[in-house]
Amino acid sequence: MKTIQLAVVAALLIGALGVASPAPHIATATVHIKNFAYVPPNLTVHAGERVTFVNDDDEAHTVTATDKSFDSAGMDTNDKWQHVFAKPGTYTYFCQMHPYMKGAVTVL
């Protein structure tokens, strides 16, 4: 009888561990910062997608929303910063250190 009870408990524990669902996949797009420009300068993603910004330049840069809704702060060479765009719309951004650098993310 004890053997059956132990088998049931073990099966329940294994089942409990096995039902853990994997983390949801979030699509990711990448914008590189190189030669004082965002590449690509315009990007289209779907709501809920994550965009990774990678600074490939030797100079520090930021990714700052024109409406200040997001800001990466200073990113040194090879730094990465991510932002999830949750709602549809067009989000324009620029570099606070080099204001002529501009980009946009359109969220569908």
Sequence and secondary structure as in RCSB ss.txt:
>XXXX:A:sequence
MKTIQLAVVAALLIGALGVASPAPHIATATVHIKNFAYVPPNLTVHAGERVTFVNDDDEAHTVTATDKSFDSAGM
DTNDKWQHVFAKPGTYTYFCQMHPYMKGAVTVL
>XXXX:A:secstr
 HHHHHHHHHHHHHHHHHT        EEEEEEETTEEESSEEEE TTEEEEEEE SSS B  EETTSS B   B
 TT EEEEEE SSEEEEEE SSSTT EEEEEE 
